Amino acid sequence: MNTVFKPEKPIRKDKLIVGSPQIVEDDINDLTEVYKSGWWVSGPKTKQLAEEFRKYIGCKYAVPVGSGTFALHLALDVLGIGPRDEVITTPYTFPATTHVIEYVGAKPVFVDIEMGSYNMDPNKIERAITRRTKAIMPIHIVGRPCDMDKITRIAQKYNLSVVEDAAHAVEAFWKRKKIGTISDMTCFSFDVTKNVAGGLGGMVTTNKKKYYDKLVSYSHFGFLQRDFNLPYDTVYPGYKYDISEFCAVLALNSLKRIETNLKIREKLWQTYNKAFKDIPEIVLPNGEDESRHARHLYMILIKFEKLGCNRAEFMEALDKLNIGSRIRFTPIHLHTYYRKKYGFRRGDFPVTEYVSDRVLCLPLSAKLTEEDVKDVINGVTKVIEFYR
């Protein structure tokens, strides 16, 4: 179809973006206090964040770091994973999940996702295990937990470690188990788009002291202790993975609002679902189960084969209406680096490819109003009707 979507005017004056952070006056005041204190890295706010996050998750230990990527890298390094080892994960994720496997010199081994949840298909894990497999890294996509019962059973059967990528899943439970308390280590992100937003930052949680001690040491140069009034000693060539006090205070304040904000996100999520449920070209996100969804990203699958446009044209049409949208995710096995190194091809992971070719994330944030969401619904409906 050569017809181009040309609305007379946008639906709204200002553009709605995906994952816009919540701006709160208290944050500005607290940031000013941190600035005036002169203690800008790994100070009292960082310690408070670690403790409050530990309590919220219900784990024994929580170690703050400078990003979710740092968290994942540290977890693999603490486990001693390195060259000739393999880590099982999914290609349906952000590149950071797979990059950290490369950082430690190991090989990422992919399994495809489930059509319903878009999470790692646990029924495909065992066939990917080899004598070199050392860990499984599930990703809780857009806030819906993976089947941690099946993954844990497989890990125990083959004596494998489990490191969860829970960048989307701070609020989530798998059944009655809080995400962050189940596996060897769980990694969270406080990126600006996340439900707990610090601009940057992350956290590793664990219930094992042997991991906690190494996480604390490795995250700050491999020092044996952090009392710099005493001679310090390096026990490992660690990293400068500290979180800034500015990010820590933002994440701490965001954590205090998390349950209230989840109720807002839940309400907006259901408003979307109700509006889109009878549109045949749209598949609603992540079917529900008995677990608790963190409602991080609202992602719809659009059957473009039923429309006279492709995804780029659909997104461009929304943009003309001042409605933002984003692609999540380009399959890792089709990225140039991984294709060249491992010889991956289109067709290797068909469910991942089918989903990633058709999904769009729509605006979802605790700062959005019902009117904002109605504008998004109006925009998506207009574009669907135009290209139908």
N, C-alpha and C positions, 0 to 999 in steps of 0.2 A: 504494500500500500504506500502510495506517495503522499497521501494526505497528511499534513502536519498539524498538530494540535496548536491552535492560535486563539487563546481565550481573549475576550474583550478587555479583561482586567484581572489581576490576581484576586484570589479569594480574600487575602488579608494584606495589610500594609507591611508588616514585618515578617521576615521569613522564620518559620519554625525549623529548628535543626534537631537532629537525632542526638539524644544524650546530653542535652544542655544542662549544665550544673545549676544547682539551687543556690541562689545568692542570698545570704542572710547577714544582717547588720552586725550581729554578734561576732561573726567570723572576721569582719574587718577590724573590729576592736581588738580581738584576740591576736590577730596578725600584727597589729601595731605594738601590742605588749611584747610579743616575741622579738620584734625588731629592736625595741628599746632595751630589751634585756641584754642584748649582745651575745646570747647563747643561741646559736642558729642551727646547730647540728647535734643530734643525740643528747638532748637535754631533758629537762623534767617533763615536757609535753610528750616526748617520745616514750619515756618510761610509763607515763600515765596511759598513753594509747595502748601500749603492750598489755598492761594489766586490765584495762577495760575491755579490750578485744578478747583477751583470754577468758574473762568472766562471761562475756556475751556468747562466745562459742562453746564454752564448757570444757575446754581442754586444759591440760596441766601446764603447758608452756606455749608462749607466743613470742616470736622474734621479729621485730620490725626491721624492714630493709627499704632500700630506695626505690624499688619497683617490683611489680609482679614477675618480671623477667629475672631479676636478681634472685627472687624467692625460688623460682624453679631451678635455676642454675645451682644455687647453694644446696638445695635438696638432693640433686643428683650427685654433686661433689661430696657431700657428707656421706652418702651411701657408698662412695668409692667406685662409682660407675665410670668407666674409662674406655680406652681403645680396645677394640675387639668385642666389647659388650653390645647388647641390643636392648632397646627400650620400645615396648609396644605402645602405640598411641593411635590417633586417628588423623587423617588428612584434613578433616573438617574442623579447622581451628585457625587462630591467628598465628603467623609465623613464629612468634616467640616460643610457643610450646615446643616446636620442633628444633628451632635454632639452639636451644639450650642443650639438647642431646648432642648436637654437633660440637658445641663448646667443649664438652668433656671428652670428645673424641669417639663417642659411641655411635651406633647406627640406629636411626629411627626405622621401626617396622610398623607399617600401617595396617589397620583393619578398618573395614567400611563401617558406616553408621546405620542406625535403624531409620526406617522411613518415618515412623511416628514421632520419635523423640528427637531425632537428629543427633543423638548421642552415640558413642561407641557401642557397636553391637556385641554384647558379651558372648553370644553364641559363636562368634567368629574368632575369639581370642585364642583358644587352645591350638587351632591349626597354625597359628603364627608363632607359636613358642618353639624355640630351638635350644640347643645346649648353651648358647651364648646369651640367652635372654636373662636379664637381671631385674627388670622392673616393668610395671604397667603404669601408664600415665593417662587416666581417663580425664575428660574435659566435660564439665557440666555446662552445656551450651545454653546460652541466654538465661541461665538460672534454673533450668530443670535438672535435678540430680540424675546421674547415671544409676544403673542397677548395681549398687554397691554390694549387695548380697552375693550376686553371681561373681562379680569381679574379685571380691575378697576370697571366696571359696577357691577360685582358680589360682589366685596368688598363693594361698596356703598349700594347695595341692602340689605346686611346682616350686615352692620355697622362693617366691618372688616378692620383691618390695612393691609397694603401691605409693605413688606420689600423685595426689589429685591436683589438677588445675582447676581451682575454684574461683577464678578471676570474676566470674559472673554470679557467684553463688553464696555471698556472705550470709544471707537470711535463710538459706535452704536447709531442709531436712531430707534425708533418705528414710522414709517411713518415720520412725521415732528417733532416729539417730541424727544428730546435728552434723552437718558437713563441717569438717575440721576436727572431728573427734574419732573418725573411723579408721584411717589408714596410718601408715608410717609417718608421712608428712603431708600436709595440705597447704597449698599456696594460693594466696589472695592478692588482688590488685586494688590499689587506691587511685588509679588513673582518673583523670578529670571526668570521664564519662561513666564511671562506676557508681554503684548505689552508695558505697562509702567512698566519697571523693576527696582526695587530698591534693589533686593536681598531678602529683606523682607519689609513689610509695607502694609498699606491699607488706605482707606478713606471711610468716611460715608458722604453722601450728603443729604440735606434736604432743604425744603423751609419753614419749621416751626420753629420759634424761640424757642418755648417751648421744642422742641426736641434738638435743637442746644445747648441750655444752659445746659441741662442734659448730653448730649454727652461730652461736654467739661469738666464738673465736674466729671462724672463717669469714664472717661478715665484716670483721674489722681487722684486716691484715694478718690474721692468724695469731694475734696476741694471746698469751696465756691469761692475762688479766688486763683490766682497763683502769687501774689506779695509776695514773701517770705521775703521782708523787713518789712512786717507787720505780726502780729499774724495770723496764718491761722486756719480755722475752717472746720471741716468735717461735711457735711450734708447728706452723704450717704456712705456706705462701698464700695467705688469704687475700681478701679483696677490700676495697673501699666501697662498701655497699650500704653505708649508713643512710638513714632517712633524714631529711632536713626538719628542723623544728617547725618551719612554716607549713610544710606538708602534713606533719604530724598533728598540728593543732586543727587544721582543716578536716583531716580524717577523723580526729577525736570528736569534733563537734558534729560531723556528719553521722558518726556512729550513734551519738545520743539521739538523733532524730530518726534512726533507721526503721523502727517499728511503726512509727507514725507515717513515715514516707511510704512504707510498704503498703499500708492501707490505701494511700492515694494511688499508688501505681496499680494496685489490684482493681480499684474502682475504674480507672481509666482503661485498663486491660479488658475488663468485662464490657465496657462501653464499646470498644473496638469490636470485640467478638460478636456482640449483639447486632451491630451494624453490618458486619461482613458475612455473617453465617449463611445467608441465603444467596450470596453472589457466587454463581457456579465456577467462575474463573479463579476464585480465591480459596486456598486451603488455609484454615486457621492454624495458628502456631501450636506446637508442642501439646499433644493430647494430655489430659490430666491423669494422674494416678493418686495413690494414697500418700504421696510425699508432698513436701511443701516447696513450691516454686518461688524463686527469688524475684521473678518479674523484672529481669534486667533489661532485655531488649524485646520489643514487640516486633516479631518477624513473620511476615506472611509469605506464602508461596503462591505465585501467580502463574497460571497455566497460559503462558504467552502463545502457545500453539492455537489457542481459541480466540486470540485477539489479532488485530491487524497491525501489531507493532512488536518490537523487541524490547528488552529491558532498558536499554539506554534511552530509547525514545519515550518509554513510560516515565522514567526518572526525569527526563528533560521536561516533559509535560507537567509533572508535579512541581518542578522548579519554577516554571512560568506562573504557577499559582501561589508561589511562595511557600510551598510545602517541601521540606527537605526529606531525603531518603538516603539510605546507604546500603551498599552490598556487604553481605556477611555470609560466607567467607569464600575467597578464591582458594580452591583446593591446593594444599601444600604440594602434593605430588605433581602438579602442573606448573609450579613455579620453576623458572629457568634453572636455578641452582640445583634443585633436587632432580629435575629431569636429566640434566647433564651428568650428575654424579651417580645416580642410581638407575637411570634408564627407564623411569616411569613414563607411561603413555596414557592418553585419554582412553578410557575403557577399563582401566585397572581397578577403579573403585566406583562402580556405576551409580550407587545410591548417593554417594557424596556429590558426584558430578551432576546428577539430575537435580538435586536440591540446590546446590550452589549456583546453578544456571538460572534459577527461577525465584530465589528469595529476595525480599527487600525488607529492610528495617525501617519502621516508621517512627516518628517522634514519640518518645516516652520518657517522662521525667517528672519528679515530684513537684517541679515548678510549673508544670502545665496545668491549665484549667480545663473544665469540661468544654468550654467554648473553643479552646485550642484544639481539642480532640475532635470536636464536631467539624472544625475547619478541615482537619486531615481527612476525616470520613467523607466530607463533601468533595474534597479534591480527588481522592482515590476513586470515588463513585463516578465523578465527571469524566475522568480519564478512561475508566473501564467502559463507560457508555459510549464514549467517542470512538474508541478503537474496536468495540465489539463487532 
